[in-house]
Amino acid sequence: MADELISVVITCYNLDAYIGSAIGSALAQRQAGPFEVIVVDDASTDGSRVAIERFEGVRLVALDSNGGVMLAMLAGIAASRGDIVCLLDGDDIWEPGKLGAVRQAFRDPGVVLVTHDLDFINAAGDRLCHPSRPRQVLGALAPGKRGEAVRAGILGLGDYVWLGSALSFRRSHLDEARFAAWVGARPDPRNLYQDWPLAYWLAAGPGTMAYVDQPLLCYRLHAANHSGDARTAERAVRNFSRSHNTHAAIATLACERRLDARWHTIAQRRCRLALAQRRFYEGRMARGWYHLLGSVWYLVTQGRLLHELARAFAITLLRPEGLVAVKRRLDGRRA
């Protein structure tokens, strides 16, 4: 049987400093079999469009208005033709063997989702000594136990399953039209992260998950992405607002799919914690403490209580802009 076509969907918004490296890493894949590269420019206002157009063999989907990363991803999936879809954020890069390893994992016809290990890089592309939770947790398991651990990690919203640029899935198990309609029915689909709702949708259905125990992704930490420290209180509010909306959508999905009560409970608790974080950075301290104290038991079970309490006390004392300023100074010293 001929190898299945893989579609690489790259999303980009104002990433002119990084998008060329992301596209180059996709085009440089070795022993990957047939694949196509689709780049979605979400109405960038910098030089991203020019940087994308320099590459031959890449299909550009240019959106007229900025709709957020979830809608950009859906536009890329709709424009793609592959049996397998691999997602890549426009500021990350893949190792040359990424698509070959993912293709090998999908040779099992029952596999519907694949993720893998990763390394971290800074804005300049230098590797960072940063712990990999997938390596610590999934890599330590026997190979036969990793698939169910991936599913449990997604449904349990664990920190040891890396999605984003490590996420690949089988198109036939997505039901694109239904998923797109579900996204469109959310109160604010422009303000959702793309990877967790998609992975949760797949993990809540049939099929098996797979983990490739190789660091096939270099995840870039920089000031403009969510995982880099927010440089302003306004940016922190945007980040936590999107996190809260995403967790609220996942809690709704857990209810709609009638998942086991433990998954539904975790989704609701994570949603409340995200709301607490959002309220703190909005300067609504009383509401932040109300929702945080309502999340105490969940934080105890996750081993995160002291961390979240320390952050809450710091932001209450320093206020959002003060805490962000302290973080900026600390970052400058580390650099």
C-alpha positions as CSV (number, residue, x, y, z in Angstrom):
1,M,0.0,0.0,0.0
2,A,1.3,3.5,-0.9
3,D,2.4,5.8,2.0
4,E,-0.4,8.1,3.2
5,L,0.0,11.8,2.5
6,I,1.0,13.9,5.5
7,S,-0.2,17.5,5.7
8,V,1.9,19.9,7.7
9,V,-0.2,22.8,8.9
10,I,1.8,25.8,10.1
11,T,0.0,28.8,11.8
12,C,1.6,32.2,11.9
13,Y,0.7,35.6,13.3
14,N,3.4,38.3,13.4
15,L,6.3,35.9,13.6
16,D,8.5,37.3,10.9
17,A,11.6,36.6,13.1
18,Y,10.8,32.9,13.3
19,I,8.5,31.7,10.5
20,G,11.3,31.1,8.0
21,S,13.0,28.7,10.4
22,A,9.7,26.8,11.1
23,I,9.0,26.4,7.4
24,G,12.6,25.4,6.6
25,S,12.5,22.7,9.3
26,A,9.3,21.3,7.7
27,L,10.7,21.3,4.2
28,A,14.0,19.7,5.4
29,Q,12.4,16.5,6.6
30,R,14.3,13.3,5.7
31,Q,12.7,9.9,4.8
32,A,9.3,11.5,5.4
33,G,7.4,10.0,2.4
34,P,4.9,12.2,0.6
35,F,3.9,15.4,2.5
36,E,2.6,18.9,1.8
37,V,3.1,22.1,3.7
38,I,0.3,24.6,4.3
39,V,1.1,27.9,6.0
40,V,-1.8,29.9,7.4
41,D,-1.0,33.6,7.9
42,D,-3.6,35.0,10.3
43,A,-3.5,38.6,8.9
44,S,0.0,39.4,10.2
45,T,0.9,43.1,10.3
46,D,4.7,42.5,10.2
47,G,6.8,40.9,7.5
48,S,5.5,37.4,8.0
49,R,3.7,37.2,4.7
50,V,6.8,38.3,2.7
51,A,8.9,35.7,4.6
52,I,6.4,32.9,3.8
53,E,6.3,33.8,0.1
54,R,10.0,33.3,-0.2
55,F,9.5,29.5,0.0
56,E,8.6,27.4,-3.0
57,G,6.5,24.3,-2.5
58,V,4.5,25.8,0.3
59,R,0.8,26.6,0.0
60,L,-0.1,29.9,1.7
61,V,-3.6,30.4,3.2
62,A,-3.8,34.2,3.7
63,L,-6.6,35.2,6.0
64,D,-8.2,38.6,5.6
65,S,-8.7,39.3,9.3
66,N,-7.1,38.0,12.5
67,G,-9.3,35.3,14.0
68,G,-7.0,33.7,16.5
69,V,-4.9,30.5,16.4
70,M,-7.9,28.1,16.7
71,L,-9.6,29.5,13.6
72,A,-6.3,29.7,11.8
73,M,-5.6,26.0,12.5
74,L,-9.1,25.1,11.2
75,A,-8.5,27.0,8.0
76,G,-5.2,25.1,7.5
77,I,-6.9,21.7,8.1
78,A,-9.7,22.6,5.7
79,A,-7.1,23.5,3.0
80,S,-5.1,20.3,3.5
81,R,-5.5,17.0,1.8
82,G,-3.5,14.6,3.9
83,D,-4.6,11.4,5.7
84,I,-2.4,12.5,8.6
85,V,-2.2,16.1,9.8
86,C,0.8,17.4,11.8
87,L,0.6,20.8,13.5
88,L,3.5,23.2,13.7
89,D,3.5,26.7,15.4
90,G,5.3,29.3,13.4
91,D,7.9,30.0,16.1
92,D,9.0,26.3,16.6
93,I,11.2,24.0,14.6
94,W,11.2,20.3,14.0
95,E,14.1,17.9,13.9
96,P,14.8,16.4,10.4
97,G,13.4,12.9,11.4
98,K,10.1,14.2,12.8
99,L,7.7,13.2,9.9
100,G,9.4,9.8,9.4
101,A,9.0,8.9,13.1
102,V,5.4,10.1,13.1
103,R,4.6,8.1,9.9
104,Q,6.0,5.0,11.5
105,A,3.8,5.4,14.6
106,F,0.7,5.8,12.3
107,R,1.5,2.5,10.6
108,D,-0.6,1.0,13.3
109,P,-4.1,1.6,11.8
110,G,-5.7,1.9,15.3
111,V,-3.6,4.9,16.2
112,V,-5.5,8.2,15.9
113,L,-3.1,10.7,17.7
114,V,0.7,10.9,18.1
115,T,2.8,13.1,20.3
116,H,6.5,13.0,21.2
117,D,9.3,14.4,23.3
118,L,10.8,17.8,22.9
119,D,13.8,20.1,23.6
120,F,13.6,23.8,24.4
121,I,15.3,26.7,22.6
122,N,15.5,30.4,23.3
123,A,14.6,33.3,20.9
124,A,18.0,33.0,19.3
125,G,17.7,29.3,18.7
126,D,20.1,28.2,21.4
127,R,19.2,25.0,23.3
128,L,18.1,25.5,26.9
129,C,18.6,23.2,29.9
130,H,14.9,22.8,30.5
131,P,13.2,19.7,32.0
132,S,11.0,17.7,29.6
133,R,7.9,16.5,31.4
134,P,7.1,14.0,28.6
135,R,10.6,12.5,29.0
136,Q,10.2,12.3,32.8
137,V,6.8,10.7,32.8
138,L,6.0,9.0,29.5
139,G,9.6,8.1,28.7
140,A,9.9,6.3,32.0
141,L,7.0,3.9,31.2
142,A,7.2,0.6,29.4
143,P,6.3,1.2,25.7
144,G,3.1,-0.8,26.0
145,K,1.8,1.6,28.7
146,R,2.5,4.9,27.0
147,G,-0.6,5.1,24.8
148,E,-3.1,4.9,27.6
149,A,-0.9,7.3,29.6
150,V,-1.2,9.8,26.8
151,R,-5.0,9.5,26.7
152,A,-5.1,9.9,30.5
153,G,-2.8,12.8,30.3
154,I,-5.0,14.6,27.8
155,L,-8.3,13.9,29.5
156,G,-6.7,14.7,32.9
157,L,-5.2,17.9,31.5
158,G,-1.7,16.8,32.7
159,D,1.5,18.6,32.1
160,Y,3.4,15.6,30.8
161,V,1.7,15.4,27.4
162,W,3.1,17.9,24.9
163,L,0.7,19.0,22.2
164,G,1.1,22.1,19.9
165,S,3.9,21.4,17.5
166,A,4.2,17.8,18.7
167,L,0.5,16.9,17.9
168,S,-0.4,14.8,14.9
169,F,-3.7,13.1,14.2
170,R,-5.5,10.9,11.7
171,R,-8.0,13.0,9.7
172,S,-10.6,10.3,9.5
173,H,-11.1,10.4,13.3
174,L,-11.6,14.1,13.6
175,D,-14.9,14.7,11.8
176,E,-13.8,18.1,10.7
177,A,-17.3,19.6,10.1
178,R,-18.6,18.6,13.5
179,F,-15.5,19.8,15.3
180,A,-15.5,23.2,13.4
181,A,-19.2,23.6,14.2
182,W,-18.5,22.8,17.9
183,V,-15.7,25.5,17.9
184,G,-18.0,28.0,16.3
185,A,-20.6,27.4,18.9
186,R,-18.2,28.5,21.7
187,P,-18.9,32.0,23.2
188,D,-15.5,33.4,21.9
189,P,-13.9,31.0,19.4
190,R,-11.3,33.7,18.5
191,N,-9.9,33.5,22.0
192,L,-9.2,29.7,22.3
193,Y,-6.0,27.8,22.2
194,Q,-6.0,25.2,19.4
195,D,-4.2,22.2,20.6
196,W,-5.9,21.1,23.8
197,P,-9.5,21.2,22.6
198,L,-8.5,19.3,19.4
199,A,-6.6,16.7,21.4
200,Y,-9.4,16.4,24.0
201,W,-11.9,15.9,21.2
202,L,-9.8,13.0,19.8
203,A,-9.0,11.4,23.1
204,A,-12.6,11.4,24.1
205,G,-13.4,9.2,21.1
206,P,-12.3,5.7,19.9
207,G,-8.8,4.8,18.8
208,T,-5.4,4.6,20.5
209,M,-2.8,7.2,21.3
210,A,0.9,6.9,20.7
211,Y,4.1,8.5,22.1
212,V,7.4,8.6,20.3
213,D,10.2,8.7,22.8
214,Q,12.4,11.1,20.7
215,P,12.8,14.9,21.0
216,L,11.5,15.7,17.5
217,L,10.6,19.3,18.3
218,C,12.5,22.4,19.5
219,Y,10.0,24.5,21.3
220,R,10.9,28.1,21.4
221,L,10.6,30.1,24.6
222,H,10.4,33.9,23.9
223,A,8.6,36.9,25.3
224,A,5.8,36.9,22.7
225,N,4.5,33.4,23.2
226,H,2.4,32.1,26.1
227,S,5.1,29.9,27.6
228,G,7.5,32.8,27.7
229,D,7.0,35.1,30.7
230,A,4.4,37.8,29.8
231,R,6.2,41.1,29.4
232,T,3.2,43.3,30.4
233,A,0.2,42.8,32.7
234,E,-2.0,43.4,29.6
235,R,-0.4,40.4,27.9
236,A,-0.8,38.3,31.0
237,V,-4.5,39.1,31.0
238,R,-4.8,38.0,27.4
239,N,-2.9,34.8,28.1
240,F,-5.0,33.9,31.1
241,S,-8.2,34.9,29.4
242,R,-7.5,32.5,26.6
243,S,-6.5,29.8,29.0
244,H,-9.8,30.3,30.9
245,N,-11.9,30.2,27.7
246,T,-10.1,27.1,26.6
247,H,-10.6,25.2,29.8
248,A,-14.3,26.3,29.9
249,A,-14.6,24.8,26.4
250,I,-13.0,21.6,27.5
251,A,-15.3,21.3,30.5
252,T,-18.2,21.7,28.2
253,L,-16.9,19.0,25.9
254,A,-16.3,16.6,28.8
255,C,-20.0,17.1,29.8
256,E,-21.3,16.7,26.2
257,R,-19.3,13.5,25.7
258,R,-20.5,12.2,29.0
259,L,-17.0,11.2,30.0
260,D,-16.1,9.5,33.3
261,A,-16.9,11.8,36.3
262,R,-13.2,12.1,37.2
263,W,-12.4,13.7,33.8
264,H,-15.4,16.1,34.1
265,T,-14.4,17.1,37.6
266,I,-10.8,17.8,36.6
267,A,-11.9,19.9,33.7
268,Q,-14.2,22.0,35.9
269,R,-11.5,22.5,38.5
270,R,-8.9,23.5,36.0
271,C,-11.5,25.9,34.5
272,R,-12.0,27.5,37.9
273,L,-8.2,27.8,38.5
274,A,-7.8,29.5,35.2
275,L,-10.5,31.9,36.1
276,A,-8.7,32.7,39.4
277,Q,-5.5,33.4,37.5
278,R,-7.4,35.6,35.0
279,R,-9.1,37.6,37.8
280,F,-5.8,38.2,39.6
281,Y,-4.1,39.7,36.5
282,E,-7.2,41.8,35.8
283,G,-6.7,43.4,39.2
284,R,-9.9,41.8,40.7
285,M,-8.1,40.4,43.7
286,A,-11.2,39.5,45.8
287,R,-12.6,37.4,42.9
288,G,-9.2,35.9,42.3
289,W,-8.9,34.7,45.9
290,Y,-12.5,33.4,45.9
291,H,-11.8,31.2,42.9
292,L,-8.3,30.2,44.1
293,L,-9.5,29.1,47.5
294,G,-12.2,27.1,45.8
295,S,-9.5,25.3,43.9
296,V,-7.4,24.4,47.0
297,W,-8.2,20.6,47.0
298,Y,-7.4,20.3,43.3
299,L,-4.1,22.2,43.8
300,V,-3.2,19.9,46.7
301,T,-3.8,16.8,44.5
302,Q,-1.6,18.3,41.8
303,G,1.2,19.4,44.2
304,R,0.8,23.0,43.1
305,L,-0.8,24.6,46.1
306,L,2.3,26.4,47.4
307,H,3.2,27.7,43.9
308,E,-0.2,29.2,43.3
309,L,-0.5,30.7,46.8
310,A,2.9,32.3,46.4
311,R,1.9,33.8,43.0
312,A,-1.4,35.0,44.5
313,F,0.3,36.7,47.5
314,A,2.9,38.3,45.2
315,I,0.3,39.7,42.8
316,T,-1.9,40.9,45.6
317,L,1.0,42.8,47.2
318,L,2.8,44.0,44.0
319,R,-0.3,44.3,41.8
320,P,-0.1,42.9,38.2
321,E,2.2,45.5,36.7
322,G,4.6,45.3,39.7
323,L,4.8,41.5,39.5
324,V,5.5,41.6,35.8
325,A,8.2,44.2,36.3
326,V,9.9,42.0,38.9
327,K,9.8,39.1,36.4
328,R,11.3,41.3,33.7
329,R,14.2,42.2,36.0
330,L,14.8,38.6,37.0
331,D,14.8,37.6,33.3
332,G,17.4,40.3,32.6
333,R,19.7,39.0,35.3
334,R,19.4,35.4,34.0
335,A,20.3,36.6,30.5
